[in-house]
């Protein structure tokens, strides 16, 4: 928990590298039914 009303999620660095994500990329978090989906913005 970060602060009083926010949660933080950590993702293993191997997964970040496999996805090709880099520091500074913009991410989109969206809810689909009972799941959260995290995607990199296409223009990142």
PQR file of N, CA, C, O and H, with PARSE charges and radii, in Angstrom:
ATOM      1  N   UNK A   1       0.845  -1.168   0.000 -0.4000 1.5000
ATOM      2  CA  UNK A   1       0.000   0.000   0.000 -0.0000 2.0000
ATOM      3  C   UNK A   1       0.897   1.240   0.000  0.5500 1.7000
ATOM      4  O   UNK A   1       1.898   1.304   0.715 -0.5500 1.4000
ATOM      5  N   UNK A   2       0.522   2.200  -0.801 -0.4000 1.5000
ATOM      6  CA  UNK A   2       1.252   3.462  -0.888 -0.0000 2.0000
ATOM      7  C   UNK A   2       0.297   4.546  -0.419  0.5500 1.7000
ATOM      8  O   UNK A   2      -0.733   4.780  -1.051 -0.5500 1.4000
ATOM      9  H   UNK A   2      -0.291   2.148  -1.382  0.4000 1.0000
ATOM     10  N   UNK A   3       0.622   5.200   0.667 -0.4000 1.5000
ATOM     11  CA  UNK A   3      -0.306   6.185   1.212 -0.0000 2.0000
ATOM     12  C   UNK A   3      -1.490   5.473   1.849  0.5500 1.7000
ATOM     13  O   UNK A   3      -1.388   4.323   2.274 -0.5500 1.4000
ATOM     14  H   UNK A   3       1.459   5.009   1.181  0.4000 1.0000
ATOM     15  N   UNK A   4      -2.612   6.175   1.907 -0.4000 1.5000
ATOM     16  CA  UNK A   4      -3.787   5.619   2.572 -0.0000 2.0000
ATOM     17  C   UNK A   4      -4.796   5.008   1.610  0.5500 1.7000
ATOM     18  O   UNK A   4      -5.639   4.216   2.029 -0.5500 1.4000
ATOM     19  H   UNK A   4      -2.695   7.110   1.562  0.4000 1.0000
ATOM     20  N   UNK A   5      -4.726   5.366   0.311 -0.4000 1.5000
ATOM     21  CA  UNK A   5      -5.779   4.928  -0.595 -0.0000 2.0000
ATOM     22  C   UNK A   5      -5.266   4.375  -1.927  0.5500 1.7000
ATOM     23  O   UNK A   5      -6.032   4.254  -2.883 -0.5500 1.4000
ATOM     24  H   UNK A   5      -4.041   6.009  -0.029  0.4000 1.0000
ATOM     25  N   UNK A   6      -3.991   4.043  -1.993 -0.4000 1.5000
ATOM     26  CA  UNK A   6      -3.402   3.605  -3.250 -0.0000 2.0000
ATOM     27  C   UNK A   6      -2.597   2.327  -3.036  0.5500 1.7000
ATOM     28  O   UNK A   6      -1.890   2.186  -2.039 -0.5500 1.4000
ATOM     29  H   UNK A   6      -3.368   4.141  -1.216  0.4000 1.0000
ATOM     30  N   UNK A   7      -2.711   1.409  -3.974 -0.4000 1.5000
ATOM     31  CA  UNK A   7      -1.899   0.202  -3.965 -0.0000 2.0000
ATOM     32  C   UNK A   7      -0.878   0.278  -5.089  0.5500 1.7000
ATOM     33  O   UNK A   7      -1.132   0.892  -6.126 -0.5500 1.4000
ATOM     34  H   UNK A   7      -3.286   1.523  -4.784  0.4000 1.0000
ATOM     35  N   UNK A   8       0.270  -0.341  -4.884 -0.4000 1.5000
ATOM     36  CA  UNK A   8       1.301  -0.436  -5.914 -0.0000 2.0000
ATOM     37  C   UNK A   8       1.484  -1.916  -6.251  0.5500 1.7000
ATOM     38  O   UNK A   8       1.373  -2.784  -5.386 -0.5500 1.4000
ATOM     39  H   UNK A   8       0.477  -0.840  -4.042  0.4000 1.0000
ATOM     40  N   UNK A   9       1.765  -2.180  -7.520 -0.4000 1.5000
ATOM     41  CA  UNK A   9       1.983  -3.552  -7.977 -0.0000 2.0000
ATOM     42  C   UNK A   9       3.387  -3.623  -8.548  0.5500 1.7000
ATOM     43  O   UNK A   9       3.785  -2.766  -9.337 -0.5500 1.4000
ATOM     44  H   UNK A   9       1.855  -1.474  -8.223  0.4000 1.0000
ATOM     45  N   UNK A  10       4.135  -4.636  -8.155 -0.4000 1.5000
ATOM     46  CA  UNK A  10       5.462  -4.826  -8.731 -0.0000 2.0000
ATOM     47  C   UNK A  10       5.403  -5.964  -9.747  0.5500 1.7000
ATOM     48  O   UNK A  10       4.695  -6.953  -9.560 -0.5500 1.4000
ATOM     49  H   UNK A  10       3.812  -5.333  -7.514  0.4000 1.0000
ATOM     50  N   UNK A  11       6.159  -5.795 -10.817 -0.4000 1.5000
ATOM     51  CA  UNK A  11       6.219  -6.785 -11.890 -0.0000 2.0000
ATOM     52  C   UNK A  11       7.672  -7.211 -12.018  0.5500 1.7000
ATOM     53  O   UNK A  11       8.552  -6.354 -12.105 -0.5500 1.4000
ATOM     54  H   UNK A  11       6.734  -4.991 -10.968  0.4000 1.0000
ATOM     55  N   UNK A  12       7.948  -8.506 -12.031 -0.4000 1.5000
ATOM     56  CA  UNK A  12       9.340  -8.963 -12.137 -0.0000 2.0000
ATOM     57  C   UNK A  12      10.023  -8.404 -13.388  0.5500 1.7000
ATOM     58  O   UNK A  12       9.417  -8.329 -14.456 -0.5500 1.4000
ATOM     59  H   UNK A  12       7.233  -9.202 -11.960  0.4000 1.0000
ATOM     60  N   UNK A  13      11.289  -8.014 -13.240 -0.4000 1.5000
ATOM     61  CA  UNK A  13      12.034  -7.400 -14.328 -0.0000 2.0000
ATOM     62  C   UNK A  13      12.101  -8.306 -15.557  0.5500 1.7000
ATOM     63  O   UNK A  13      12.103  -7.808 -16.683 -0.5500 1.4000
ATOM     64  H   UNK A  13      11.781  -8.075 -12.372  0.4000 1.0000
ATOM     65  N   UNK A  14      12.155  -9.609 -15.369 -0.4000 1.5000
ATOM     66  CA  UNK A  14      12.181 -10.534 -16.515 -0.0000 2.0000
ATOM     67  C   UNK A  14      10.919 -10.387 -17.360  0.5500 1.7000
ATOM     68  O   UNK A  14      10.983 -10.440 -18.588 -0.5500 1.4000
ATOM     69  H   UNK A  14      12.153 -10.014 -14.454  0.4000 1.0000
ATOM     70  N   UNK A  15       9.782 -10.204 -16.708 -0.4000 1.5000
ATOM     71  CA  UNK A  15       8.528 -10.021 -17.444 -0.0000 2.0000
ATOM     72  C   UNK A  15       8.522  -8.686 -18.187  0.5500 1.7000
ATOM     73  O   UNK A  15       8.060  -8.605 -19.325 -0.5500 1.4000
ATOM     74  H   UNK A  15       9.730 -10.161 -15.711  0.4000 1.0000
ATOM     75  N   UNK A  16       9.033  -7.648 -17.542 -0.4000 1.5000
ATOM     76  CA  UNK A  16       9.118  -6.334 -18.189 -0.0000 2.0000
ATOM     77  C   UNK A  16       9.990  -6.426 -19.441  0.5500 1.7000
ATOM     78  O   UNK A  16       9.633  -5.889 -20.490 -0.5500 1.4000
ATOM     79  H   UNK A  16       9.408  -7.714 -16.617  0.4000 1.0000
ATOM     80  N   UNK A  17      11.123  -7.100 -19.333 -0.4000 1.5000
ATOM     81  CA  UNK A  17      12.021  -7.255 -20.486 -0.0000 2.0000
ATOM     82  C   UNK A  17      11.375  -8.092 -21.584  0.5500 1.7000
ATOM     83  O   UNK A  17      11.504  -7.772 -22.765 -0.5500 1.4000
ATOM     84  H   UNK A  17      11.413  -7.536 -18.481  0.4000 1.0000
ATOM     85  N   UNK A  18      10.684  -9.157 -21.201 -0.4000 1.5000
ATOM     86  CA  UNK A  18      10.009 -10.004 -22.195 -0.0000 2.0000
ATOM     87  C   UNK A  18       8.941  -9.233 -22.963  0.5500 1.7000
ATOM     88  O   UNK A  18       8.707  -9.494 -24.143 -0.5500 1.4000
ATOM     89  H   UNK A  18      10.579  -9.417 -20.241  0.4000 1.0000
ATOM     90  N   UNK A  19       8.304  -8.292 -22.298 -0.4000 1.5000
ATOM     91  CA  UNK A  19       7.277  -7.472 -22.941 -0.0000 2.0000
ATOM     92  C   UNK A  19       7.874  -6.346 -23.770  0.5500 1.7000
ATOM     93  O   UNK A  19       7.176  -5.731 -24.576 -0.5500 1.4000
ATOM     94  H   UNK A  19       8.495  -8.079 -21.339  0.4000 1.0000
ATOM     95  N   UNK A  20       9.163  -6.070 -23.577 -0.4000 1.5000
ATOM     96  CA  UNK A  20       9.802  -4.982 -24.308 -0.0000 2.0000
ATOM     97  C   UNK A  20       9.499  -3.617 -23.724  0.5500 1.7000
ATOM     98  O   UNK A  20       9.707  -2.598 -24.383 -0.5500 1.4000
ATOM     99  H   UNK A  20       9.730  -6.569 -22.922  0.4000 1.0000
ATOM    100  N   UNK A  21       9.004  -3.586 -22.484 -0.4000 1.5000
ATOM    101  CA  UNK A  21       8.705  -2.321 -21.842 -0.0000 2.0000
ATOM    102  C   UNK A  21       9.997  -1.679 -21.376  0.5500 1.7000
ATOM    103  O   UNK A  21      10.964  -2.367 -21.051 -0.5500 1.4000
ATOM    104  H   UNK A  21       8.835  -4.414 -21.948  0.4000 1.0000
ATOM    105  N   UNK A  22      10.005  -0.340 -21.347 -0.4000 1.5000
ATOM    106  CA  UNK A  22      11.179   0.401 -20.917 -0.0000 2.0000
ATOM    107  C   UNK A  22      10.766   1.492 -19.934  0.5500 1.7000
ATOM    108  O   UNK A  22       9.608   1.906 -19.881 -0.5500 1.4000
ATOM    109  H   UNK A  22       9.219   0.219 -21.612  0.4000 1.0000
ATOM    110  N   UNK A  23      11.740   1.940 -19.166 -0.4000 1.5000
ATOM    111  CA  UNK A  23      11.500   3.029 -18.226 -0.0000 2.0000
ATOM    112  C   UNK A  23      10.956   4.227 -18.993  0.5500 1.7000
ATOM    113  O   UNK A  23      11.472   4.591 -20.050 -0.5500 1.4000
ATOM    114  H   UNK A  23      12.681   1.604 -19.209  0.4000 1.0000
ATOM    115  N   UNK A  24       9.914   4.829 -18.450 -0.4000 1.5000
ATOM    116  CA  UNK A  24       9.320   6.002 -19.090 -0.0000 2.0000
ATOM    117  C   UNK A  24       8.148   5.691 -20.003  0.5500 1.7000
ATOM    118  O   UNK A  24       7.439   6.607 -20.420 -0.5500 1.4000
ATOM    119  H   UNK A  24       9.495   4.534 -17.591  0.4000 1.0000
ATOM    120  N   UNK A  25       7.921   4.398 -20.331 -0.4000 1.5000
ATOM    121  CA  UNK A  25       6.765   4.032 -21.149 -0.0000 2.0000
ATOM    122  C   UNK A  25       5.478   4.409 -20.427  0.5500 1.7000
ATOM    123  O   UNK A  25       5.400   4.317 -19.202 -0.5500 1.4000
ATOM    124  H   UNK A  25       8.496   3.654 -19.992  0.4000 1.0000
ATOM    125  N   UNK A  26       4.482   4.828 -21.175 -0.4000 1.5000
ATOM    126  CA  UNK A  26       3.160   5.095 -20.608 -0.0000 2.0000
ATOM    127  C   UNK A  26       2.352   3.806 -20.641  0.5500 1.7000
ATOM    128  O   UNK A  26       2.346   3.085 -21.639 -0.5500 1.4000
ATOM    129  H   UNK A  26       4.545   4.903 -22.170  0.4000 1.0000
ATOM    130  N   UNK A  27       1.678   3.533 -19.544 -0.4000 1.5000
ATOM    131  CA  UNK A  27       0.877   2.317 -19.433 -0.0000 2.0000
ATOM    132  C   UNK A  27      -0.592   2.671 -19.280  0.5500 1.7000
ATOM    133  O   UNK A  27      -0.948   3.726 -18.755 -0.5500 1.4000
ATOM    134  H   UNK A  27       1.683   4.118 -18.733  0.4000 1.0000
ATOM    135  N   UNK A  28      -1.423   1.775 -19.745 -0.4000 1.5000
ATOM    136  CA  UNK A  28      -2.872   1.897 -19.605 -0.0000 2.0000
ATOM    137  C   UNK A  28      -3.332   0.764 -18.694  0.5500 1.7000
ATOM    138  O   UNK A  28      -2.970  -0.393 -18.904 -0.5500 1.4000
ATOM    139  H   UNK A  28      -1.134   0.918 -20.172  0.4000 1.0000
ATOM    140  N   UNK A  29      -4.122   1.095 -17.694 -0.4000 1.5000
ATOM    141  CA  UNK A  29      -4.713   0.079 -16.815 -0.0000 2.0000
ATOM    142  C   UNK A  29      -6.213   0.131 -17.037  0.5500 1.7000
ATOM    143  O   UNK A  29      -6.841   1.175 -16.864 -0.5500 1.4000
ATOM    144  H   UNK A  29      -4.417   2.035 -17.524  0.4000 1.0000
ATOM    145  N   UNK A  30      -6.781  -1.005 -17.420 -0.4000 1.5000
ATOM    146  CA  UNK A  30      -8.227  -1.036 -17.628 -0.0000 2.0000
ATOM    147  C   UNK A  30      -8.804  -2.263 -16.936  0.5500 1.7000
ATOM    148  O   UNK A  30      -8.124  -3.268 -16.727 -0.5500 1.4000
ATOM    149  H   UNK A  30      -6.271  -1.853 -17.560  0.4000 1.0000
ATOM    150  N   UNK A  31     -10.063  -2.146 -16.594 -0.4000 1.5000
ATOM    151  CA  UNK A  31     -10.738  -3.250 -15.924 -0.0000 2.0000
ATOM    152  C   UNK A  31     -11.598  -3.995 -16.926  0.5500 1.7000
ATOM    153  O   UNK A  31     -12.330  -3.383 -17.705 -0.5500 1.4000
ATOM    154  H   UNK A  31     -10.615  -1.330 -16.764  0.4000 1.0000
ATOM    155  N   UNK A  32     -11.509  -5.313 -16.904 -0.4000 1.5000
ATOM    156  CA  UNK A  32     -12.357  -6.181 -17.717 -0.0000 2.0000
ATOM    157  C   UNK A  32     -12.944  -7.225 -16.781  0.5500 1.7000
ATOM    158  O   UNK A  32     -12.246  -8.131 -16.326 -0.5500 1.4000
ATOM    159  H   UNK A  32     -10.915  -5.809 -16.272  0.4000 1.0000
ATOM    160  N   UNK A  33     -14.209  -7.093 -16.504 -0.4000 1.5000
ATOM    161  CA  UNK A  33     -14.911  -7.945 -15.540 -0.0000 2.0000
ATOM    162  C   UNK A  33     -14.182  -7.913 -14.203  0.5500 1.7000
ATOM    163  O   UNK A  33     -14.141  -6.863 -13.562 -0.5500 1.4000
ATOM    164  H   UNK A  33     -14.776  -6.357 -16.873  0.4000 1.0000
ATOM    165  N   UNK A  34     -13.608  -9.027 -13.764 -0.4000 1.5000
ATOM    166  CA  UNK A  34     -12.938  -9.054 -12.461 -0.0000 2.0000
ATOM    167  C   UNK A  34     -11.415  -9.044 -12.602  0.5500 1.7000
ATOM    168  O   UNK A  34     -10.707  -9.490 -11.698 -0.5500 1.4000
ATOM    169  H   UNK A  34     -13.642  -9.880 -14.285  0.4000 1.0000
ATOM    170  N   UNK A  35     -10.906  -8.538 -13.730 -0.4000 1.5000
ATOM    171  CA  UNK A  35      -9.468  -8.503 -13.977 -0.0000 2.0000
ATOM    172  C   UNK A  35      -9.007  -7.077 -14.262  0.5500 1.7000
ATOM    173  O   UNK A  35      -9.780  -6.242 -14.731 -0.5500 1.4000
ATOM    174  H   UNK A  35     -11.480  -8.175 -14.464  0.4000 1.0000
ATOM    175  N   UNK A  36      -7.753  -6.817 -13.976 -0.4000 1.5000
ATOM    176  CA  UNK A  36      -7.109  -5.585 -14.420 -0.0000 2.0000
ATOM    177  C   UNK A  36      -6.135  -5.955 -15.522  0.5500 1.7000
ATOM    178  O   UNK A  36      -5.381  -6.920 -15.397 -0.5500 1.4000
ATOM    179  H   UNK A  36      -7.124  -7.495 -13.595  0.4000 1.0000
ATOM    180  N   UNK A  37      -6.152  -5.196 -16.586 -0.4000 1.5000
ATOM    181  CA  UNK A  37      -5.275  -5.434 -17.730 -0.0000 2.0000
ATOM    182  C   UNK A  37      -4.350  -4.235 -17.853  0.5500 1.7000
ATOM    183  O   UNK A  37      -4.799  -3.089 -17.899 -0.5500 1.4000
ATOM    184  H   UNK A  37      -6.765  -4.412 -16.687  0.4000 1.0000
ATOM    185  N   UNK A  38      -3.050  -4.514 -17.905 -0.4000 1.5000
ATOM    186  CA  UNK A  38      -2.039  -3.466 -18.011 -0.0000 2.0000
ATOM    187  C   UNK A  38      -1.391  -3.585 -19.373  0.5500 1.7000
ATOM    188  O   UNK A  38      -0.870  -4.643 -19.726 -0.5500 1.4000
ATOM    189  H   UNK A  38      -2.686  -5.444 -17.867  0.4000 1.0000
ATOM    190  N   UNK A  39      -1.419  -2.496 -20.152 -0.4000 1.5000
ATOM    191  CA  UNK A  39      -0.858  -2.491 -21.491 -0.0000 2.0000
ATOM    192  C   UNK A  39       0.017  -1.250 -21.677  0.5500 1.7000
ATOM    193  O   UNK A  39      -0.209  -0.214 -21.051 -0.5500 1.4000
ATOM    194  H   UNK A  39      -1.842  -1.636 -19.865  0.4000 1.0000
ATOM    195  N   UNK A  40       0.992  -1.373 -22.526 -0.4000 1.5000
ATOM    196  CA  UNK A  40       1.786  -0.197 -22.894 -0.0000 2.0000
ATOM    197  C   UNK A  40       1.017   0.580 -23.942  0.5500 1.7000
ATOM    198  O   UNK A  40       0.423  -0.009 -24.845 -0.5500 1.4000
ATOM    199  H   UNK A  40       1.176  -2.214 -23.034  0.4000 1.0000
ATOM    200  N   UNK A  41       1.025   1.908 -23.829 -0.4000 1.5000
ATOM    201  CA  UNK A  41       0.367   2.728 -24.844 -0.0000 2.0000
ATOM    202  C   UNK A  41       1.081   2.520 -26.170  0.5500 1.7000
ATOM    203  O   UNK A  41       2.310   2.451 -26.203 -0.5500 1.4000
ATOM    204  H   UNK A  41       1.509   2.386 -23.096  0.4000 1.0000
ATOM    205  N   UNK A  42       0.334   2.418 -27.261 -0.4000 1.5000
ATOM    206  CA  UNK A  42       0.945   2.157 -28.571 -0.0000 2.0000
ATOM    207  C   UNK A  42       2.012   3.164 -28.977  0.5500 1.7000
ATOM    208  O   UNK A  42       2.961   2.795 -29.668 -0.5500 1.4000
ATOM    209  H   UNK A  42      -0.664   2.474 -27.234  0.4000 1.0000
ATOM    210  N   UNK A  43       1.887   4.426 -28.567 -0.4000 1.5000
ATOM    211  CA  UNK A  43       2.850   5.448 -28.970 -0.0000 2.0000
ATOM    212  C   UNK A  43       4.078   5.512 -28.083  0.5500 1.7000
ATOM    213  O   UNK A  43       4.960   6.342 -28.307 -0.5500 1.4000
ATOM    214  H   UNK A  43       1.116   4.725 -28.005  0.4000 1.0000
ATOM    215  N   UNK A  44       4.149   4.638 -27.067 -0.4000 1.5000
ATOM    216  CA  UNK A  44       5.298   4.676 -26.133 -0.0000 2.0000
ATOM    217  C   UNK A  44       6.536   4.083 -26.753  0.5500 1.7000
ATOM    218  O   UNK A  44       7.586   4.035 -26.112 -0.5500 1.4000
ATOM    219  H   UNK A  44       3.433   3.965 -26.886  0.4000 1.0000
TER
END
